[in-house]
Amino acid sequence: MLKVGLTGGIGAGKSEVSRLLVEHGAVLIDADRIAREVVAPGTPGLAAVVAAFGEDVLAEDGSLDRPRLGSIVFADPDRLAVLNSIVHPLVGARSRELESAAAEDAVVVHDVPLLAENALAPLYDLVVVVDASPETQLDRLVRLRGMTEQDARARMAAQATREKRLEIADVVIDNDVPLGELHRRVREVWDELVRRARASGASEE
């Protein structure tokens, strides 16, 4: 098994890269999806979030009002740290469960938005960073996700700097490129991941 950490700044296009890797055969463990699962209605995670932030972060149906919570934490580093202290241990535990269920020869890609922020690089055999310029990130967040420029800049500022992410990268995928070029680059990276997985398996025999 090859354990890959995949990360990138918000709006860099990490989701598209993870989708392409799955098409090639990767086993994807999506930290964002798991983060939603662990605060679903009725979970201890949601109860802990409500205890920390109050019932105002709940929608009318009892689910977590993520935009409301986001507007609170992304403007306040201390409150973001409180949220992370609740959610991250739950996400980590679930991620380990899913990884243990993968085949021995699998390329397991952990899609982790805050990999650099939480110094998680040592957990993986290899770290892949999807990189885009801040200008590209801002454009995508405003134009494609409908964020205000102020909200987009706040989300970007709450994450690690571009330089910090690149420091931990074993492989960089440039996503300031046309989609066809991105597909070609992801295929190259996939071939390298498969090669490393096979080499790792052979060395363990």
N, C-alpha and C positions, 0 to 999 in steps of 0.2 A: 504494500500500500504506500502510495505517495501522498503525503498531506500537504496541500497547497493553501496558503493564505492569499486571498484575492481582495484587494482594497483599492480605493480611489476616492477622491473628493466628490462631494455631492455635485451632480450634473456632469461628471466626467465620462459617464457612459459605462459604468461598471456592470449594470444590469444587462446591457446588451452583450458584453463580453461573457458574462456568466451564462447567458442563454446559449451563446455559440459554443461554449465549452461543453455544455450539456448535450448539444446536438452531436458533438464529436464523441461523446461517451463518458464524460465526467460524471461523478456522483456529486451533486450539489447539496451543500448544507448552508442554507440562507439564514444568516443571523437576524436580518430584519424580519423575515417571516416568523422565525421562532420567537423574536421579541414581541410580535403581536399575539402569538399563541399563549405566551406565559402571562399576559395581562388580559386574557379573554374573560368575559363575565363568569363569575363563580370561582375564579382561580385565586390562590393565595397571593399571587403577584399583583392582581388588580386591587385586592384588599389593602396591600401594603402601599400601593401608589395613592389610594384614596386617603389612607391614614396620614400620609406625608403631605399631600397637596390639597385635600379637602374634596367634598362632593361636587364642587364646581367643575371638576375635570371629567365628570360623567355626562354622557349624552342622555337624552330622554329615555332611551331603551335600556339604560344601565351599562352600556358598553363604554369604553374609554373614548373620550373626545380628544383624539390625537392632535388635531389642529390647535385646540384650546391649550392642551398641555404643552405643545411645542412652542406656542407663543410665550409661555411662561418661562420654560427652561432655557430656550436658546438665547434669551436676552439676559440671563443671569447664570454665570458659571457655577455659583455655589448650589443653586437649585438643580442645575443639570447634573452636578456631581451626586446629589441626593438620589435623583432618578436612576443614574447609572449604577449606584450602589445597590439598588433594589433589583434592577432588571438583569444586569450583566451576569451575576452568579447563576440565575435561573437559565439564562441563555447558554452559558457554558456547560451546565449539567446536561441539558437537552442535546446540545451539539455532540457531546461525548457519547451519548446513547446512540445517536444516529450514525456516528463514525464507526462505532463498534459493530454495527450491523452490516457494514459494507464488505464486499468481497476482499480477499487478501491481496489481489493484484489490482485493485481499483485505484484510479486517480481521484482522490477526494478533494474537492474544491470547497473551502470554507469562504463564503462571501461575507466579509466582515468590514462594514463601513468604518469602524473606529479601531482598526487594527493598530495603526500607528499611535493613536492617542493613548491606548491602554497598554502599549509596549508588549504586544502579543506575538511579535515576530518569532521569538524562540520556540513557540509551540508548533511551528510548521517546518517541513523539510525545505520549503522554498516559498518565497513571497513574490507575488505578481502584483504590480501596481499599474492601474489604468490611469494614465496621465492626460490632462488637458489644461490649457492655460486658464487662468482665472477669468479672462474675458469670455472664453468659450463657455465655461461653467455658468457664469452670470446670464449669458444670452439664453442658454438652454433652460435655466430655471424660470426665467421671466417669460420667455416665448413659448416653451413647451409645457411647463408645469403651472403657469398662470400665477406665479408668485409676484408680489410687489418687489421692486428692486431693494427696498429696505429689508424685507424679510429674507430675500435671497442672500444679501450680504451678511446678515446676522447668522444664517445657517453656515455659510462658508467660514465666517470668522470663528465659529464655535468648534470647527474641526482643526486638525493639525495643518500646518503649512504645507504647501507643495514640496518645499525642500525637505521637510521632515519625512514625508512619505517616500520621496525618492531615495533618501538615505538608507531605508530598510529594504529597498527593492533588490531582488535577485534578477527579476525580469521586469522590464518596463514595456507597456503597450501604449503607444502614442495614439490618442484618440482626437487629435486635432487634424484628422484626415477624412477623406471621403469614406463612405460605408464600405465600398468594395475593397479599399486598402486595409480597412480595419479587419475585414473577414480574412484577407490573406495573412495578415500578421497573427491573428488568433490561431489560424491553422498551423503556422510555424511554431507557435508556442505550444500548441497541443502535441505536435510531433515530438518536441523536446521533453514535454512532461511524460509522455509514454515511454520515451527512451530511458528517462531517469527512473521511472517506475520499474521497468524491466531490469535495469542495472541493479536497483535496490533489491529486487526479489532474488536475483542471481547471487548477490553477495550474502544473502541470509541463508542460502541453502548449504 
